[in-house]
Amino acid sequence: MKISIKATPQSFTRIKNVQYKLVKKGKSSAKYRWKTGKKVKVKKGFKGRLYIKYNTTSGSTIVKTKGFVIKRKK
């Protein structure tokens, strides 16, 4: 499954780039590196959260999703 990340900046904000990391349930987000891009592929059976980091000319903002699960077909 692919997840697309779309951002609409405020009129005064310019997005330099978007980074993300997929963090498995029960793991520390500090152990994962930021990856650059606007699309992320999620494997079946994944349990965890998606962190999105918007880097702008004014600084960075991190958004953390609620936990989610990609179920495997039986």
N, CA and C atoms as an extended XYZ file, in Angstrom:
222
Properties=species:S:1:pos:R:3:atomname:S:1:resname:S:1:resid:I:1 pbc="F F F"
N         0.835       -1.158        0.000 N   MET     1
C         0.000        0.000        0.000 CA  MET     1
C         0.889        1.233        0.000 C   MET     1
N         0.540        2.224       -0.779 N   LYS     2
C         1.297        3.471       -0.812 CA  LYS     2
C         0.485        4.576       -0.154 C   LYS     2
N         1.154        5.392        0.628 N   ILE     3
C         0.541        6.549        1.265 CA  ILE     3
C         1.163        7.790        0.654 C   ILE     3
N         0.340        8.707        0.169 N   SER     4
C         0.830        9.973       -0.379 CA  SER     4
C         0.673       11.059        0.669 C   SER     4
N         1.681       11.908        0.778 N   ILE     5
C         1.676       13.002        1.734 CA  ILE     5
C         1.533       14.304        0.946 C   ILE     5
N         0.450       15.022        1.179 N   LYS     6
C         0.223       16.291        0.487 CA  LYS     6
C         0.151       17.399        1.519 C   LYS     6
N         0.777       18.509        1.212 N   ALA     7
C         0.770       19.650        2.122 CA  ALA     7
C         0.405       20.915        1.356 C   ALA     7
N        -0.447       21.712        1.962 N   THR     8
C        -0.794       23.007        1.388 CA  THR     8
C        -0.269       24.065        2.347 C   THR     8
N         0.817       24.741        1.973 N   PRO     9
C         1.410       25.716        2.895 CA  PRO     9
C         0.571       26.983        2.999 C   PRO     9
N         0.744       27.675        4.108 N   GLN    10
C         0.131       28.983        4.270 CA  GLN    10
C         0.765       29.923        3.252 C   GLN    10
N         0.134       31.014        2.972 N   SER    11
C         0.642       31.930        1.937 CA  SER    11
C         2.031       32.470        2.269 C   SER    11
N         2.378       32.548        3.553 N   PHE    12
C         3.678       33.082        3.958 CA  PHE    12
C         4.731       31.995        4.166 C   PHE    12
N         4.368       30.744        4.001 N   THR    13
C         5.273       29.629        4.274 CA  THR    13
C         5.654       28.915        2.984 C   THR    13
N         6.917       28.623        2.852 N   ARG    14
C         7.395       27.851        1.704 CA  ARG    14
C         7.987       26.549        2.212 C   ARG    14
N         7.461       25.449        1.718 N   ILE    15
C         7.973       24.141        2.124 CA  ILE    15
C         9.231       23.830        1.320 C   ILE    15
N        10.323       23.575        2.032 N   LYS    16
C        11.575       23.180        1.376 CA  LYS    16
C        11.501       21.715        0.977 C   LYS    16
N        11.116       20.868        1.938 N   ASN    17
C        10.942       19.452        1.653 CA  ASN    17
C        10.081       18.801        2.729 C   ASN    17
N         9.668       17.592        2.445 N   VAL    18
C         8.853       16.808        3.369 CA  VAL    18
C         9.634       15.534        3.690 C   VAL    18
N         9.711       15.212        4.966 N   GLN    19
C        10.393       13.997        5.392 CA  GLN    19
C         9.405       13.143        6.179 C   GLN    19
N         9.680       11.854        6.261 N   TYR    20
C         8.799       10.951        6.980 CA  TYR    20
C         9.598        9.822        7.602 C   TYR    20
N         8.975        9.157        8.543 N   LYS    21
C         9.510        7.900        9.054 CA  LYS    21
C         8.351        7.062        9.562 C   LYS    21
N         8.426        5.778        9.270 N   LEU    22
C         7.461        4.800        9.762 CA  LEU    22
C         8.050        4.174       11.008 C   LEU    22
N         7.332        4.240       12.106 N   VAL    23
C         7.828        3.731       13.379 CA  VAL    23
C         6.938        2.569       13.823 C   VAL    23
N         7.555        1.410       13.991 N   LYS    24
C         6.803        0.230       14.408 CA  LYS    24
C         6.304        0.388       15.839 C   LYS    24
N         5.154       -0.210       16.106 N   LYS    25
C         4.536       -0.150       17.421 CA  LYS    25
C         5.502       -0.658       18.485 C   LYS    25
N         5.627        0.105       19.569 N   GLY    26
C         6.494       -0.287       20.674 CA  GLY    26
C         7.943        0.130       20.518 C   GLY    26
N         8.292        0.768       19.393 N   LYS    27
C         9.674        1.193       19.148 CA  LYS    27
C         9.797        2.700       19.344 C   LYS    27
N        10.984        3.151       19.669 N   SER    28
C        11.255        4.574       19.838 CA  SER    28
C        11.464        5.225       18.472 C   SER    28
N        10.847        6.372       18.257 N   SER    29
C        11.007        7.068       16.977 CA  SER    29
C        12.429        7.596       16.796 C   SER    29
N        13.164        7.751       17.886 N   ALA    30
C        14.539        8.250       17.815 CA  ALA    30
C        15.472        7.289       17.084 C   ALA    30
N        15.101        6.007       17.024 N   LYS    31
C        15.948        5.001       16.382 CA  LYS    31
C        15.775        4.972       14.864 C   LYS    31
N        14.794        5.702       14.353 N   TYR    32
C        14.513        5.697       12.920 CA  TYR    32
C        15.014        6.989       12.292 C   TYR    32
N        15.544        6.879       11.073 N   ARG    33
C        16.033        8.052       10.347 CA  ARG    33
C        14.917        8.671        9.523 C   ARG    33
N        15.006        9.972        9.332 N   TRP    34
C        14.060       10.671        8.464 CA  TRP    34
C        14.385       10.330        7.018 C   TRP    34
N        13.356       10.106        6.216 N   LYS    35
C        13.505        9.857        4.781 CA  LYS    35
C        12.816       10.996        4.046 C   LYS    35
N        13.324       11.346        2.882 N   THR    36
C        12.765       12.446        2.110 CA  THR    36
C        11.797       11.907        1.069 C   THR    36
N        10.713       12.620        0.879 N   GLY    37
C         9.766       12.245       -0.152 CA  GLY    37
C         8.334       12.558        0.229 C   GLY    37
N         7.460       12.383       -0.736 N   LYS    38
C         6.043       12.649       -0.504 CA  LYS    38
C         5.200       11.392       -0.619 C   LYS    38
N         5.857       10.252       -0.818 N   LYS    39
C         5.146        8.977       -0.876 CA  LYS    39
C         5.919        7.960       -0.065 C   LYS    39
N         5.176        7.086        0.593 N   VAL    40
C         5.810        6.034        1.384 CA  VAL    40
C         5.045        4.741        1.136 C   VAL    40
N         5.783        3.655        0.980 N   LYS    41
C         5.177        2.349        0.761 CA  LYS    41
C         5.144        1.618        2.100 C   LYS    41
N         3.959        1.107        2.453 N   VAL    42
C         3.767        0.424        3.721 CA  VAL    42
C         3.496       -1.051        3.441 C   VAL    42
N         4.233       -1.928        4.111 N   LYS    43
C         4.074       -3.370        3.896 CA  LYS    43
C         2.864       -3.900        4.653 C   LYS    43
N         2.301       -4.981        4.138 N   LYS    44
C         1.194       -5.651        4.817 CA  LYS    44
C         1.684       -6.152        6.170 C   LYS    44
N         0.836       -6.049        7.165 N   GLY    45
C         1.201       -6.487        8.503 CA  GLY    45
C         1.859       -5.400        9.338 C   GLY    45
N         2.021       -4.197        8.777 N   PHE    46
C         2.654       -3.100        9.524 CA  PHE    46
C         1.727       -2.626       10.642 C   PHE    46
N         2.300       -2.427       11.824 N   LYS    47
C         1.600       -1.832       12.962 CA  LYS    47
C         2.484       -0.720       13.484 C   LYS    47
N         1.969        0.496       13.518 N   GLY    48
C         2.775        1.590       14.024 CA  GLY    48
C         2.214        2.949       13.668 C   GLY    48
N         3.114        3.920       13.555 N   ARG    49
C         2.743        5.303       13.273 CA  ARG    49
C         3.582        5.866       12.138 C   ARG    49
N         3.025        6.870       11.500 N   LEU    50
C         3.735        7.619       10.469 CA  LEU    50
C         4.031        8.999       11.028 C   LEU    50
N         5.288        9.379       11.009 N   TYR    51
C         5.701       10.718       11.421 CA  TYR    51
C         6.020       11.498       10.146 C   TYR    51
N         5.516       12.716       10.055 N   ILE    52
C         5.758       13.574        8.891 CA  ILE    52
C         6.389       14.863        9.387 C   ILE    52
N         7.474       15.264        8.725 N   LYS    53
C         8.195       16.478        9.108 CA  LYS    53
C         8.199       17.439        7.920 C   LYS    53
N         7.575       18.592        8.115 N   TYR    54
C         7.534       19.625        7.081 CA  TYR    54
C         8.642       20.636        7.375 C   TYR    54
N         9.622       20.710        6.496 N   ASN    55
C        10.721       21.659        6.637 CA  ASN    55
C        10.390       22.884        5.793 C   ASN    55
N        10.299       24.031        6.458 N   THR    56
C         9.935       25.271        5.775 CA  THR    56
C        11.037       26.306        5.953 C   THR    56
N        10.847       27.444        5.349 N   THR    57
C        11.817       28.534        5.504 CA  THR    57
C        11.793       29.078        6.932 C   THR    57
N        10.712       28.808        7.683 N   SER    58
C        10.583       29.296        9.060 CA  SER    58
C        11.016       28.273       10.106 C   SER    58
N        11.248       27.038        9.703 N   GLY    59
C        11.605       25.981       10.649 CA  GLY    59
C        10.954       24.666       10.265 C   GLY    59
N        10.787       23.779       11.235 N   SER    60
C        10.209       22.456       10.977 CA  SER    60
C         8.992       22.217       11.860 C   SER    60
N         8.061       21.445       11.321 N   THR    61
C         6.879       21.020       12.067 CA  THR    61
C         6.751       19.517       11.904 C   THR    61
N         6.556       18.810       13.016 N   ILE    62
C         6.402       17.359       12.972 CA  ILE    62
C         4.957       17.001       13.303 C   ILE    62
N         4.382       16.152       12.465 N   VAL    63
C         3.020       15.656       12.663 CA  VAL    63
C         3.120       14.153       12.878 C   VAL    63
N         2.415       13.659       13.892 N   LYS    64
C         2.447       12.242       14.225 CA  LYS    64
C         1.028       11.697       14.053 C   LYS    64
N         0.878       10.645       13.251 N   THR    65
C        -0.443       10.046       13.067 CA  THR    65
C        -0.782        9.168       14.264 C   THR    65
N        -2.059        8.882       14.399 N   LYS    66
C        -2.474        7.884       15.382 CA  LYS    66
C        -1.972        6.548       14.869 C   LYS    66
N        -1.854        5.597       15.736 N   GLY    67
C        -1.398        4.280       15.311 CA  GLY    67
C        -2.342        3.662       14.290 C   GLY    67
N        -1.793        2.866       13.381 N   PHE    68
C        -2.607        2.184       12.384 CA  PHE    68
C        -2.007        0.832       12.056 C   PHE    68
N        -2.837       -0.029       11.452 N   VAL    69
C        -2.440       -1.394       11.103 CA  VAL    69
C        -2.810       -1.648        9.656 C   VAL    69
N        -1.894       -2.238        8.884 N   ILE    70
C        -2.189       -2.696        7.535 CA  ILE    70
C        -2.352       -4.211        7.649 C   ILE    70
N        -3.577       -4.655        7.533 N   LYS    71
C        -3.849       -6.081        7.735 CA  LYS    71
C        -3.458       -6.909        6.529 C   LYS    71
N        -3.044       -8.124        6.813 N   ARG    72
C        -2.743       -9.090        5.756 CA  ARG    72
C        -4.029       -9.807        5.380 C   ARG    72
N        -4.163      -10.139        4.109 N   LYS    73
C        -5.322      -10.915        3.679 CA  LYS    73
C        -5.132      -12.356        4.103 C   LYS    73
N        -6.221      -12.998        4.495 N   LYS    74
C        -6.137      -14.403        4.915 CA  LYS    74
C        -6.453      -15.317        3.774 C   LYS    74
